Amino acid sequence: MKKKNQQFRENLTFPFLFQPTFEEIQAGFEMKGRWNPLFFKNDHPIVLELGCGKGEYTVGLAKRNPEKNFIGLDLKGARLWRGCKTVEEEKIPNVAFIRTSAEFLEYIFGEAELSELWIAFPEPHPQKAKSKKRFTSPHFHRRYRNILQKEGIIHLKTDHPDFYHYTREQIAMEGHLLLAEYNNLYQEDPDEVVKEIQTFYEQQWLRKGRTISYLRYRLNSECYNRPYCITTNIFTEHFRKLQDDN
């Protein structure tokens, strides 16, 4: 606990880590729609990693693509600390992190502000009652549509076969454009960057012989045109989780 508290204190010192408060989210987060002019100071495409954990993908992609800006989003401050330390130590200029819930995406990013979205090893939520929480559910797809550019791309990497097939079914049913699919990533030949960057847990799973799958797709522009509204109880639940993590 002492180490974790130290990490939380250090998180407050990172200029590239944003931790919006309840009041800031409700009043209108100042970075929404203005990440490039206010933080990155350029007009490069912005790529978001959702549920970035320790930031391995956010950092790895940023180092390989200096012509793009990268933002890692996660709810857990201790995980984000590791990514922040790497950015600080290696002086990586095109990275930001934000500690918040994925439920707040449209309160954090403006319309069509993102060019790509990475979802690496998300929680599969196999229970039917929690299907809405899956990051590739219609619930989230509709909201990605609001913050992704029309030609924006979604990348999914997972070790969970049921989640892979669930996402594949959603793509087909909702009429999204499938750009690439690899049911067994490391026995096929995709773009090298998909295999080059590996999270800590991905390396463990590979050693255990698990199959890693990958999908790349573009959302159907006819879907999900309605704005998303967050209810008060969602705000309350989100900030309760933040307090529990401190």
C-alpha positions in Angstrom: 0.0 0.0 0.0 2.9 2.4 0.8 4.3 1.9 -2.7 0.9 2.4 -4.3 0.4 5.6 -2.4 3.8 6.9 -3.5 2.8 6.1 -7.1 -0.5 8.1 -6.7 1.4 11.0 -5.4 3.9 10.9 -8.2 1.0 10.7 -10.7 0.1 14.2 -9.7 3.4 15.5 -11.0 3.2 14.1 -14.5 2.2 16.9 -16.9 1.0 14.4 -19.5 -1.4 12.5 -17.1 -4.9 14.0 -16.9 -7.2 13.0 -14.0 -10.4 15.0 -14.4 -12.6 15.4 -11.4 -16.3 14.8 -11.1 -16.9 18.6 -11.4 -14.6 18.9 -14.4 -16.4 16.1 -16.3 -19.8 17.5 -15.6 -18.9 21.1 -16.3 -17.1 20.2 -19.6 -13.6 18.9 -19.7 -11.3 21.5 -21.2 -9.4 19.1 -23.4 -12.4 17.8 -25.2 -12.0 18.6 -28.9 -8.7 20.4 -28.2 -6.1 17.8 -27.5 -3.9 18.8 -30.4 -3.9 22.6 -29.9 -3.8 22.5 -26.1 -1.5 19.6 -25.4 0.3 18.1 -28.4 0.8 21.5 -30.1 0.4 20.0 -33.6 -2.2 18.7 -36.0 -1.1 15.1 -36.1 -3.7 12.2 -36.0 -4.7 11.1 -32.5 -4.8 7.4 -31.6 -6.5 6.2 -28.4 -5.7 3.0 -26.5 -8.7 2.0 -24.5 -8.0 0.2 -21.2 -4.2 0.8 -21.7 -3.1 -0.7 -18.4 0.6 -0.1 -18.0 0.7 1.6 -21.4 2.8 -0.9 -23.3 0.9 -0.4 -26.6 0.5 3.4 -26.2 4.2 3.9 -25.6 5.3 1.3 -28.2 3.1 2.7 -30.9 4.2 6.3 -30.1 7.9 5.4 -30.4 7.3 3.7 -33.8 5.0 6.5 -35.1 6.3 10.0 -34.2 4.0 11.5 -36.8 1.0 10.5 -34.7 -0.2 11.4 -31.2 -1.2 8.7 -28.7 -3.4 8.7 -25.6 -3.8 5.9 -23.2 -6.9 5.6 -21.1 -7.3 3.5 -18.0 -9.2 3.7 -14.7 -6.3 2.4 -12.5 -3.8 4.9 -11.4 -1.2 2.3 -10.4 -1.2 0.9 -13.9 -0.9 4.3 -15.5 2.1 5.2 -13.2 4.3 2.6 -15.1 3.5 4.1 -18.5 4.0 7.6 -17.2 7.4 6.7 -15.8 8.5 5.3 -19.2 7.3 8.4 -21.0 9.2 10.6 -18.4 12.4 8.6 -18.5 12.5 8.2 -22.3 11.2 11.8 -23.0 8.5 10.6 -25.4 6.8 13.8 -26.7 3.7 12.3 -28.4 2.0 10.6 -25.5 -0.6 11.5 -23.0 -2.5 9.4 -20.5 -5.9 10.0 -18.9 -7.3 8.3 -15.8 -11.0 7.9 -16.3 -13.8 5.5 -17.2 -14.4 4.4 -20.7 -18.0 5.4 -20.0 -16.9 9.0 -20.3 -15.4 8.9 -23.8 -17.7 11.5 -25.3 -17.0 13.8 -22.4 -13.3 13.5 -23.0 -13.0 13.7 -26.8 -14.7 15.8 -29.4 -16.6 14.7 -32.5 -14.3 13.0 -35.0 -11.2 13.9 -32.8 -9.7 10.4 -33.1 -8.2 8.6 -36.1 -7.7 5.2 -34.6 -8.7 3.2 -31.5 -6.7 0.3 -30.0 -8.3 -2.3 -27.8 -5.7 -4.7 -26.5 -6.8 -7.6 -24.3 -10.0 -6.1 -22.9 -12.0 -7.7 -20.1 -14.3 -10.1 -22.1 -17.2 -10.0 -19.7 -18.5 -13.4 -20.7 -21.7 -13.2 -18.6 -24.6 -12.3 -20.8 -25.8 -9.8 -18.2 -22.6 -7.8 -18.6 -22.5 -7.9 -22.4 -23.1 -4.1 -22.6 -19.7 -3.7 -20.9 -17.8 -5.4 -23.7 -15.7 -2.8 -25.5 -16.9 -4.1 -28.9 -20.6 -4.2 -28.0 -23.2 -2.0 -29.9 -23.2 0.1 -26.7 -19.6 1.1 -27.2 -19.6 1.0 -31.0 -22.2 3.7 -31.1 -20.1 5.9 -28.9 -16.9 5.3 -30.9 -18.8 6.5 -33.9 -19.1 9.9 -32.2 -15.4 10.4 -31.5 -13.8 8.6 -34.4 -13.3 10.1 -37.8 -15.5 8.7 -40.6 -12.6 6.6 -41.9 -11.3 5.8 -38.4 -10.0 2.3 -37.6 -10.5 0.0 -34.7 -7.9 -2.6 -33.7 -8.7 -5.5 -31.4 -6.2 -7.9 -30.0 -7.4 -10.6 -27.6 -6.6 -14.0 -26.2 -10.2 -14.8 -25.5 -11.7 -16.9 -28.4 -15.3 -16.2 -27.4 -14.7 -12.5 -27.3 -13.0 -12.7 -30.7 -16.0 -14.5 -32.3 -18.4 -12.2 -30.5 -16.7 -9.2 -32.1 -16.6 -10.9 -35.5 -20.4 -11.4 -35.2 -21.0 -7.8 -34.2 -19.0 -6.6 -37.2 -21.1 -8.7 -39.6 -24.5 -8.0 -38.0 -23.9 -4.2 -37.8 -22.4 -3.9 -41.3 -19.0 -2.7 -40.3 -16.1 -3.0 -42.7 -13.7 -5.8 -41.8 -10.2 -4.8 -42.9 -8.1 -7.7 -41.5 -8.6 -10.8 -39.3 -6.2 -13.2 -37.8 -7.7 -16.0 -35.7 -4.2 -17.2 -34.7 -2.0 -14.1 -35.0 1.4 -15.7 -34.4 0.9 -18.4 -37.0 -0.2 -15.9 -39.7 1.6 -13.0 -41.3 0.0 -9.6 -40.4 1.7 -6.2 -40.2 4.7 -6.6 -38.0 3.7 -3.9 -35.6 0.7 -6.1 -34.5 3.2 -8.7 -33.3 6.2 -6.6 -32.3 4.5 -4.9 -29.4 3.5 -7.3 -26.6 2.1 -6.5 -23.2 3.5 -8.2 -20.1 0.5 -10.5 -19.9 0.6 -11.3 -23.6 4.1 -12.6 -23.2 2.9 -14.8 -20.3 0.0 -16.1 -22.3 2.2 -16.9 -25.3 4.5 -18.9 -23.1 1.5 -20.9 -21.9 0.5 -21.6 -25.5 -2.6 -19.4 -25.7 -3.9 -18.3 -29.1 -3.8 -14.6 -29.8 -6.3 -13.2 -32.3 -6.6 -9.8 -34.0 -9.2 -7.8 -35.9 -9.1 -4.5 -37.7 -12.2 -2.8 -38.9 -14.0 0.4 -39.7 -17.4 1.3 -38.3 -20.5 1.5 -40.5 -21.1 5.3 -40.9 -24.8 4.8 -40.9 -24.9 3.5 -37.4 -24.9 5.2 -34.0 -25.6 8.8 -34.9 -27.4 9.6 -31.7 -25.4 11.4 -29.0 -24.8 9.5 -25.8 -25.9 10.9 -22.4 -24.4 9.9 -19.1 -26.8 9.6 -16.1 -26.0 10.8 -12.6 -25.7 7.2 -11.3 -23.0 6.4 -13.9 -21.0 9.5 -12.7 -21.4 8.4 -9.1 -20.3 4.8 -9.8 -17.2 6.0 -11.8 -15.9 8.3 -9.1 -16.6 5.7 -6.4 -14.3 3.3 -8.3 -11.6 6.1 -8.5 -11.8 6.6 -4.7 -11.6 2.8 -4.1 -8.4 2.8 -6.2 -6.7 5.5 -4.2 
